[in-house]
């Protein structure tokens, strides 16, 4: 099964789950535990990352790459929609605990960013399309809040038209669209076009989290 998973793209997840090679990257071991529905294993890997890295580094090291792998394997048919949903829910519960609001902020590293009016910068985080995008947006929002930035976060259930109304309501200094590859560029581009048609002056940042391949082409699109 391991050999099949190594050479047949649709079965690559078998190689990830069953491999005992110690050369796996931290995010690959984390994804392996997610695939195996190993709750204790994933918690241990997160705890281990938190002891040697900052919170934002732990998210960049494990959470965002795992989200990309979930979407990548689902997109090519290696995992079915039910498995994808269960993995996203599992990851969501881990992130909920990791980013619980009662935790102290980053102490001396906090840099309160101000807009031109001298008040805290306001950022609106939007998911590009689905639950994985919303999960990534939640991570980004939590990181920004820990830096003293005022953040609003939209749900994936929010319709695109309602997102435009939310921009009117929040009046953000910047909009951050979170999108998890591989289908991220299409959805992010569509949302950008909708936003730009109505809000020409608000800067828009697109996070293609853990994206690979031709990033220049993605940027142009």
Backbone as CSV, one residue per row, in Angstrom:
resi,resn,N_x,N_y,N_z,CA_x,CA_y,CA_z,C_x,C_y,C_z
1,UNK,0.831,-1.211,0.000,0.000,0.000,0.000,0.863,1.259,0.000
2,UNK,1.952,1.227,0.779,2.854,2.382,0.814,3.455,2.624,-0.570
3,UNK,3.868,1.539,-1.237,4.454,1.669,-2.579,3.421,2.208,-3.561
4,UNK,2.183,1.703,-3.483,1.119,2.207,-4.353,0.889,3.687,-4.114
5,UNK,0.876,4.070,-2.841,0.678,5.471,-2.513,1.799,6.358,-3.007
6,UNK,2.995,5.795,-3.113,4.151,6.577,-3.574,4.093,6.848,-5.063
7,UNK,3.536,5.895,-5.837,3.610,6.013,-7.298,2.267,6.298,-7.980
8,UNK,1.163,6.174,-7.249,-0.149,6.483,-7.841,-0.686,7.741,-7.172
9,UNK,-0.769,8.863,-7.909,-1.158,10.138,-7.306,-2.452,10.083,-6.503
10,UNK,-3.459,9.362,-7.012,-4.752,9.304,-6.326,-4.666,8.583,-4.981
11,UNK,-3.612,7.797,-4.776,-3.464,7.029,-3.537,-2.318,7.549,-2.670
12,UNK,-1.864,8.766,-2.954,-0.728,9.314,-2.210,-1.010,9.393,-0.714
13,UNK,-2.296,9.605,-0.352,-2.637,9.710,1.061,-2.281,8.433,1.821
14,UNK,-2.297,7.260,1.140,-1.909,6.016,1.790,-0.447,6.048,2.216
15,UNK,0.375,6.623,1.359,1.793,6.729,1.683,2.002,7.634,2.881
16,UNK,1.216,8.720,2.938,1.324,9.656,4.060,0.897,8.988,5.359
17,UNK,-0.231,8.265,5.313,-0.770,7.636,6.520,0.130,6.520,7.035
18,UNK,0.652,5.690,6.109,1.339,4.469,6.509,2.860,4.601,6.594
19,UNK,3.391,5.687,6.078,4.844,5.818,6.048,5.415,5.904,7.457
20,UNK,6.540,5.201,7.653,7.225,5.274,8.945,8.582,5.956,8.800
21,UNK,8.783,6.639,7.678,10.061,7.300,7.455,10.165,8.542,8.323
22,UNK,11.300,8.721,9.030,11.464,9.872,9.913,11.748,11.167,9.175
23,UNK,11.836,11.110,7.833,12.202,12.296,7.076,10.991,13.182,6.781
24,UNK,9.821,12.819,7.243,8.633,13.632,7.010,8.802,15.008,7.644
25,UNK,8.377,16.033,6.911,8.385,17.389,7.452,7.341,17.489,8.558
26,UNK,7.487,18.476,9.473,6.518,18.612,10.570,5.069,18.696,10.084
27,UNK,4.815,19.473,9.009,3.430,19.599,8.538,2.929,18.295,7.926
28,UNK,3.848,17.477,7.376,3.446,16.185,6.825,3.069,15.215,7.945
29,UNK,3.833,15.236,9.042,3.485,14.385,10.186,2.156,14.834,10.792
30,UNK,1.949,16.169,10.829,0.696,16.708,11.356,-0.471,16.269,10.481
31,UNK,-0.289,16.355,9.166,-1.333,15.933,8.228,-1.574,14.432,8.325
32,UNK,-0.518,13.675,8.526,-0.636,12.235,8.703,-1.543,11.901,9.881
33,UNK,-1.351,12.617,10.980,-2.183,12.396,12.175,-3.628,12.829,11.925
34,UNK,-3.818,13.911,11.151,-5.173,14.336,10.801,-5.877,13.266,9.969
35,UNK,-5.168,12.719,8.988,-5.743,11.677,8.137,-6.138,10.450,8.950
36,UNK,-5.319,10.135,9.929,-5.570,8.949,10.752,-6.580,9.218,11.864
37,UNK,-7.086,10.466,11.939,-8.032,10.875,12.983,-7.445,10.634,14.384
38,UNK,-6.152,10.894,14.491,-5.427,10.717,15.743,-5.467,12.038,16.518
39,UNK,-6.462,12.203,17.373,-6.661,13.457,18.107,-5.469,13.746,19.014
40,UNK,-5.027,12.736,19.764,-3.907,12.925,20.684,-2.633,13.273,19.916
41,UNK,-2.416,12.587,18.801,-1.213,12.835,18.006,-1.142,14.253,17.477
42,UNK,-2.272,14.757,16.960,-2.275,16.128,16.431,-2.072,17.143,17.555
43,UNK,-2.687,16.899,18.708,-2.517,17.810,19.835,-1.064,17.829,20.304
44,UNK,-0.446,16.656,20.337,0.948,16.579,20.769,1.873,17.338,19.825
45,UNK,1.621,17.213,18.518,2.458,17.916,17.547,2.287,19.431,17.662
46,UNK,1.060,19.876,17.909,0.825,21.306,18.110,1.508,21.801,19.382
47,UNK,1.382,21.030,20.457,2.027,21.401,21.710,3.542,21.475,21.542
48,UNK,4.082,20.518,20.796,5.524,20.496,20.541,5.950,21.741,19.771
49,UNK,5.161,22.122,18.765,5.491,23.307,17.966,5.419,24.572,18.814
50,UNK,4.454,24.629,19.744,4.278,25.819,20.576,5.428,26.008,21.565
51,UNK,6.135,24.922,21.904,7.238,25.055,22.858,8.499,25.619,22.208
52,UNK,8.611,25.484,20.896,9.817,25.944,20.214,9.564,27.078,19.223
53,UNK,8.301,27.443,19.033,7.963,28.494,18.071,6.923,29.436,18.681
54,UNK,6.827,30.622,18.099,5.743,31.528,18.480,4.440,30.978,17.923
55,UNK,3.337,31.552,18.367,2.029,31.092,17.912,1.885,31.236,16.405
56,UNK,2.301,32.373,15.881,2.168,32.601,14.443,3.070,31.650,13.658
57,UNK,4.246,31.326,14.212,5.137,30.371,13.548,4.543,28.969,13.569
58,UNK,3.906,28.603,14.686,3.280,27.282,14.784,2.164,27.138,13.756
59,UNK,1.384,28.198,13.573,0.310,28.167,12.571,0.883,28.046,11.163
60,UNK,1.949,28.797,10.895,2.569,28.758,9.572,3.250,27.422,9.313
61,UNK,3.750,26.793,10.380,4.480,25.534,10.253,3.553,24.340,10.054
62,UNK,2.399,24.343,10.742,1.538,23.163,10.746,0.148,23.406,10.155
63,UNK,-0.543,24.429,10.642,-1.967,24.591,10.341,-2.213,24.931,8.869
64,UNK,-1.580,25.986,8.370,-1.837,26.408,6.994,-1.366,25.372,5.964
65,UNK,-0.175,24.747,6.146,0.196,23.679,5.204,-0.768,22.498,5.240
66,UNK,-1.272,22.159,6.432,-2.235,21.054,6.533,-3.517,21.386,5.781
67,UNK,-3.965,22.614,5.879,-5.157,23.033,5.140,-4.940,22.889,3.639
68,UNK,-3.759,23.294,3.176,-3.472,23.165,1.747,-3.496,21.698,1.311
69,UNK,-2.926,20.822,2.126,-2.896,19.397,1.782,-4.303,18.806,1.759
70,UNK,-5.162,19.240,2.697,-6.545,18.772,2.694,-7.237,19.162,1.385
71,UNK,-7.102,20.428,1.011,-7.751,20.911,-0.208,-7.150,20.263,-1.449
72,UNK,-5.839,20.083,-1.439,-5.166,19.469,-2.587,-5.624,18.030,-2.786
73,UNK,-5.680,17.264,-1.698,-6.091,15.865,-1.820,-7.571,15.733,-2.183
74,UNK,-8.386,16.654,-1.673,-9.805,16.624,-2.037,-9.994,16.989,-3.504
75,UNK,-9.229,17.982,-3.956,-9.369,18.457,-5.328,-9.029,17.366,-6.344
76,UNK,-8.069,16.488,-6.012,-7.678,15.433,-6.953,-8.352,14.096,-6.645
77,UNK,-9.323,14.110,-5.736,-10.121,12.921,-5.486,-9.504,11.905,-4.553
78,UNK,-8.424,12.267,-3.844,-7.781,11.315,-2.935,-8.579,11.137,-1.649
79,UNK,-9.329,12.157,-1.252,-10.226,12.043,-0.103,-11.602,12.548,-0.517
80,UNK,-12.651,11.923,0.012,-14.010,12.304,-0.381,-14.489,13.507,0.437
81,UNK,-15.600,14.124,0.057,-16.095,15.311,0.759,-16.335,15.076,2.249
82,UNK,-16.801,13.878,2.622,-17.067,13.597,4.032,-15.770,13.582,4.840
83,UNK,-14.732,12.958,4.273,-13.429,12.916,4.940,-12.841,14.313,5.052
84,UNK,-12.972,15.066,3.979,-12.470,16.449,4.000,-13.159,17.248,5.095
85,UNK,-14.491,17.116,5.192,-15.245,17.856,6.184,-14.837,17.465,7.595
86,UNK,-14.649,16.169,7.838,-14.271,15.718,9.179,-12.890,16.224,9.555
87,UNK,-11.972,16.291,8.585,-10.623,16.799,8.858,-10.641,18.294,9.141
88,UNK,-11.472,19.036,8.393,-11.577,20.483,8.631,-12.181,20.749,10.007
89,UNK,-13.187,19.958,10.387,-13.802,20.107,11.708,-12.782,19.805,12.807
90,UNK,-12.008,18.730,12.627,-10.959,18.373,13.585,-9.952,19.510,13.717
91,UNK,-9.510,20.038,12.579,-8.548,21.129,12.593,-9.144,22.380,13.218
92,UNK,-10.418,22.600,12.965,-11.113,23.753,13.534,-11.101,23.692,15.063
93,UNK,-11.358,22.511,15.620,-11.366,22.368,17.081,-9.974,22.600,17.662
94,UNK,-8.945,22.143,16.937,-7.575,22.362,17.394,-7.225,23.851,17.379
95,UNK,-7.647,24.531,16.319,-7.365,25.961,16.205,-8.117,26.746,17.270
96,UNK,-9.353,26.320,17.557,-10.162,26.982,18.585,-9.413,27.000,19.916
97,UNK,-8.806,25.877,20.252,-8.044,25.791,21.502,-6.738,26.557,21.405
98,UNK,-6.086,26.461,20.256,-4.799,27.127,20.065,-4.920,28.641,20.144
99,UNK,-6.025,29.164,19.596,-6.198,30.616,19.501,-7.219,31.145,20.494
100,UNK,-7.441,30.434,21.582,-8.464,30.867,22.528,-8.172,32.294,22.987
101,UNK,-9.213,33.160,23.037,-9.019,34.584,23.287,-8.447,34.919,24.653
102,UNK,-8.514,33.995,25.587,-7.993,34.279,26.913,-6.487,34.303,26.992
103,UNK,-5.802,33.870,25.942,-4.350,33.838,25.961,-3.791,35.253,25.921
104,UNK,-2.625,35.477,26.569,-2.018,36.801,26.547,-1.560,37.164,25.146
105,UNK,-1.467,38.451,24.898,-0.978,38.900,23.599,0.545,38.774,23.558
106,UNK,1.145,39.262,22.476,2.554,39.007,22.240,3.485,39.952,22.990
107,UNK,3.017,40.532,24.066,3.867,41.328,24.938,4.554,42.467,24.218
108,UNK,5.877,42.508,24.359,6.654,43.628,23.822,6.623,43.678,22.304
109,UNK,6.210,42.571,21.656,6.218,42.556,20.192,4.991,43.228,19.594
110,UNK,4.015,43.606,20.430,2.805,44.249,19.912,3.151,45.592,19.268
111,UNK,2.734,45.773,18.035,2.942,47.037,17.332,1.575,47.545,16.901
112,UNK,1.001,48.480,17.642,-0.333,48.986,17.352,-0.266,49.852,16.095
113,UNK,-0.795,49.341,15.003,-0.752,50.073,13.742,-1.902,51.064,13.672
114,UNK,-1.598,52.272,13.197,-2.596,53.326,13.130,-2.850,53.713,11.681
115,UNK,-4.109,54.092,11.405,-4.407,54.598,10.074,-4.146,56.097,10.037
116,UNK,-4.510,56.728,8.913,-4.200,58.155,8.748,-4.881,59.022,9.788
117,UNK,-5.990,58.540,10.356,-6.701,59.318,11.359,-6.176,59.134,12.768
118,UNK,-5.140,58.322,12.927,-4.548,58.126,14.241,-5.290,57.141,15.120
119,UNK,-6.187,56.340,14.544,-6.917,55.321,15.317,-6.424,53.943,14.863
120,UNK,-6.651,52.893,15.675,-6.155,51.569,15.305,-6.615,51.138,13.915
121,UNK,-5.702,50.538,13.192,-5.993,50.038,11.859,-7.117,49.012,11.915
122,UNK,-8.058,49.110,10.988,-9.176,48.169,10.903,-9.000,47.273,9.679
123,UNK,-9.023,45.964,9.916,-8.872,44.996,8.829,-10.106,44.107,8.786
124,UNK,-10.615,43.888,7.589,-11.734,42.962,7.387,-11.208,41.711,6.700
125,UNK,-11.352,40.548,7.363,-10.891,39.275,6.809,-12.058,38.536,6.168
126,UNK,-11.886,38.151,4.910,-12.942,37.473,4.166,-12.444,36.121,3.654
127,UNK,-13.257,35.066,3.794,-12.905,33.781,3.174,-13.271,33.812,1.700
128,UNK,-12.420,33.229,0.855,-12.668,33.280,-0.584,-13.863,32.439,-0.997
129,UNK,-14.010,31.226,-0.396,-15.074,30.354,-0.898,-15.626,29.366,0.117
130,UNK,-14.762,28.618,0.829,-15.274,27.486,1.600,-14.749,27.460,3.031
131,UNK,-15.026,26.339,3.720,-14.701,26.234,5.145,-13.206,26.313,5.406
132,UNK,-12.389,25.760,4.499,-10.940,25.834,4.672,-10.460,27.279,4.592
133,UNK,-11.048,28.044,3.667,-10.695,29.462,3.554,-11.085,30.231,4.817
134,UNK,-12.255,29.894,5.373,-12.688,30.563,6.600,-11.773,30.212,7.767
135,UNK,-11.336,28.970,7.818,-10.435,28.540,8.878,-9.125,29.322,8.804
136,UNK,-8.596,29.470,7.588,-7.371,30.246,7.397,-7.603,31.708,7.786
137,UNK,-8.771,32.250,7.430,-9.086,33.641,7.775,-9.159,33.835,9.287
138,UNK,-9.672,32.822,9.992,-9.740,32.901,11.459,-8.349,32.952,12.071
139,UNK,-7.434,32.160,11.520,-6.058,32.175,12.011,-5.441,33.556,11.804
140,UNK,-5.620,34.101,10.595,-5.071,35.424,10.279,-5.671,36.482,11.200
141,UNK,-6.990,36.431,11.393,-7.661,37.411,12.251,-7.114,37.353,13.672
142,UNK,-6.909,36.143,14.182,-6.380,35.996,15.544,-4.967,36.554,15.643
143,UNK,-4.161,36.322,14.618,-2.794,36.849,14.624,-2.787,38.377,14.624
144,UNK,-3.672,38.965,13.823,-3.747,40.428,13.751,-4.221,41.023,15.076
145,UNK,-5.211,40.377,15.691,-5.721,40.873,16.970,-4.636,40.863,18.032
146,UNK,-3.757,39.870,17.986,-2.675,39.782,18.951,-1.652,40.890,18.752
147,UNK,-1.695,41.554,17.603,-0.817,42.689,17.332,-1.511,44.025,17.604
148,UNK,-2.715,43.970,18.173,-3.417,45.195,18.516,-4.208,45.806,17.387
149,UNK,-4.476,45.043,16.329,-5.227,45.544,15.183,-6.699,45.167,15.332
150,UNK,-7.581,46.099,15.007,-9.024,45.833,15.071,-9.425,44.994,13.861
151,UNK,-10.026,43.829,14.105,-10.327,42.891,13.025,-11.798,42.507,13.030
152,UNK,-12.377,42.448,11.834,-13.709,41.875,11.636,-13.556,40.671,10.724
153,UNK,-14.378,39.646,10.952,-14.249,38.388,10.212,-15.604,37.953,9.687
154,UNK,-15.669,37.677,8.393,-16.909,37.201,7.775,-16.930,35.684,7.748
155,UNK,-18.128,35.116,7.806,-18.302,33.675,7.721,-18.398,33.240,6.270
156,UNK,-18.080,31.974,6.017,-18.182,31.436,4.671,-19.641,31.362,4.212
157,UNK,-20.566,31.400,5.156,-21.990,31.381,4.806,-22.476,32.751,4.331
158,UNK,-21.644,33.769,4.496,-22.004,35.109,4.043,-21.948,35.173,2.520
159,UNK,-23.022,35.585,1.894,-23.056,35.703,0.440,-22.133,36.828,-0.013
160,UNK,-21.696,36.759,-1.265,-20.764,37.766,-1.777,-21.369,39.167,-1.690
161,UNK,-22.672,39.281,-2.003,-23.319,40.579,-1.895,-23.343,41.087,-0.463
162,UNK,-23.534,40.178,0.481,-23.522,40.553,1.896,-22.130,40.958,2.344
163,UNK,-21.097,40.367,1.739,-19.728,40.776,2.061,-19.497,42.230,1.647
164,UNK,-20.055,42.607,0.509,-19.926,43.998,0.067,-20.620,44.941,1.054
165,UNK,-21.784,44.522,1.531,-22.488,45.328,2.525,-21.689,45.410,3.827
166,UNK,-20.988,44.327,4.159,-20.173,44.305,5.368,-19.019,45.294,5.263
167,UNK,-18.450,45.419,4.077,-17.393,46.406,3.869,-17.940,47.806,4.128
168,UNK,-19.145,48.087,3.626,-19.788,49.380,3.882,-19.978,49.615,5.369
169,UNK,-20.359,48.555,6.082,-20.631,48.663,7.515,-19.352,48.857,8.336
170,UNK,-18.326,48.079,8.037,-17.087,48.105,8.821,-16.195,49.280,8.440
171,UNK,-16.211,49.666,7.171,-15.315,50.713,6.669,-13.857,50.399,7.017
172,UNK,-13.341,49.267,6.554,-11.982,48.867,6.920,-10.913,49.690,6.199
173,UNK,-9.722,49.714,6.796,-8.579,50.338,6.132,-7.957,49.377,5.128
174,UNK,-8.220,48.090,5.306,-7.652,47.078,4.434,-8.532,45.835,4.461
175,UNK,-8.640,45.158,3.321,-9.388,43.902,3.218,-8.400,42.773,2.957
176,UNK,-8.503,41.707,3.727,-7.638,40.544,3.537,-8.495,39.341,3.145
177,UNK,-8.274,38.829,1.942,-8.996,37.653,1.457,-8.124,36.419,1.688
178,UNK,-8.646,35.446,2.427,-7.909,34.220,2.684,-8.383,33.127,1.736
179,UNK,-7.428,32.496,1.058,-7.760,31.454,0.089,-6.738,30.337,0.178
180,UNK,-7.219,29.110,0.273,-6.345,27.945,0.394,-6.280,27.218,-0.948
181,UNK,-5.080,27.045,-1.540,-4.946,26.343,-2.824,-5.465,24.908,-2.716
182,UNK,-5.748,24.247,-3.879,-5.320,24.658,-5.221,-6.319,25.513,-5.995
183,UNK,-7.597,25.501,-5.612,-8.596,26.255,-6.393,-8.737,27.692,-5.912
184,UNK,-7.784,28.140,-5.101,-7.933,29.418,-4.410,-7.945,30.627,-5.335
185,UNK,-7.102,30.613,-6.368,-6.950,31.803,-7.209,-8.264,32.170,-7.878
186,UNK,-8.994,31.182,-8.360,-10.262,31.442,-9.056,-11.248,32.171,-8.144
187,UNK,-11.419,31.647,-6.925,-12.375,32.242,-5.997,-11.902,33.604,-5.501
188,UNK,-10.614,33.724,-5.212,-10.079,34.998,-4.730,-10.193,36.078,-5.803
189,UNK,-9.926,35.694,-7.036,-10.008,36.650,-8.143,-11.446,37.162,-8.306
190,UNK,-12.408,36.256,-8.237,-13.812,36.643,-8.374,-14.216,37.624,-7.277
191,UNK,-13.830,37.316,-6.033,-14.181,38.194,-4.924,-13.485,39.539,-5.046
192,UNK,-12.240,39.534,-5.487,-11.514,40.793,-5.708,-12.233,41.684,-6.714
193,UNK,-12.690,41.085,-7.803,-13.378,41.854,-8.845,-14.669,42.463,-8.299
194,UNK,-15.413,41.687,-7.499,-16.641,42.207,-6.905,-16.348,43.384,-5.976
195,UNK,-15.320,43.223,-5.153,-14.956,44.278,-4.202,-14.454,45.521,-4.930
196,UNK,-13.589,45.307,-5.924,-12.979,46.439,-6.614,-14.010,47.253,-7.383
197,UNK,-15.075,46.602,-7.853,-16.097,47.323,-8.612,-16.843,48.324,-7.746
198,UNK,-16.816,48.109,-6.430,-17.569,48.986,-5.533,-16.689,49.797,-4.594
199,UNK,-15.499,49.258,-4.309,-14.598,49.945,-3.368,-13.229,50.093,-4.018
200,UNK,-13.080,51.158,-4.787,-11.856,51.331,-5.584,-10.656,51.758,-4.744
201,UNK,-10.907,52.370,-3.586,-9.809,52.969,-2.834,-9.284,52.098,-1.684
202,UNK,-9.997,51.045,-1.313,-9.562,50.223,-0.173,-8.534,49.194,-0.647
203,UNK,-7.346,49.179,-0.042,-6.347,48.167,-0.429,-6.859,46.753,-0.139
204,UNK,-6.548,45.836,-1.039,-6.947,44.438,-0.888,-5.695,43.565,-0.877
205,UNK,-5.582,42.726,0.138,-4.487,41.762,0.224,-5.082,40.370,0.075
206,UNK,-4.491,39.562,-0.796,-4.943,38.180,-0.966,-3.886,37.243,-0.389
207,UNK,-4.293,36.416,0.567,-3.398,35.410,1.116,-3.671,34.075,0.461
208,UNK,-2.784,33.654,-0.440,-2.866,32.299,-1.020,-1.991,31.419,-0.138
209,UNK,-2.563,30.939,0.949,-1.775,30.339,2.012,-1.088,29.055,1.585
210,UNK,0.253,29.060,1.770,1.082,27.894,1.467,0.990,27.510,-0.006
211,UNK,0.794,28.505,-0.864,0.667,28.242,-2.299,1.992,27.769,-2.883
212,UNK,1.911,26.946,-3.924,3.080,26.455,-4.634,2.877,26.662,-6.118
213,UNK,3.929,26.438,-6.895,3.792,26.585,-8.337,4.149,27.990,-8.786
214,UNK,3.524,28.423,-9.875,3.837,29.711,-10.496,3.105,30.828,-9.758
215,UNK,3.768,31.408,-8.764,3.130,32.454,-7.967,2.997,33.756,-8.747
216,UNK,3.906,34.016,-9.693,3.800,35.220,-10.503,2.529,35.194,-11.343
217,UNK,2.198,34.041,-11.903,0.971,33.911,-12.695,-0.256,34.128,-11.801
218,UNK,-0.205,33.563,-10.587,-1.322,33.746,-9.647,-1.477,35.224,-9.300
219,UNK,-0.346,35.912,-9.118,-0.387,37.340,-8.768,-0.996,38.153,-9.901
220,UNK,-0.639,37.818,-11.108,-1.184,38.547,-12.271,-2.684,38.323,-12.403
221,UNK,-3.123,37.100,-12.160,-4.558,36.805,-12.260,-5.318,37.554,-11.173
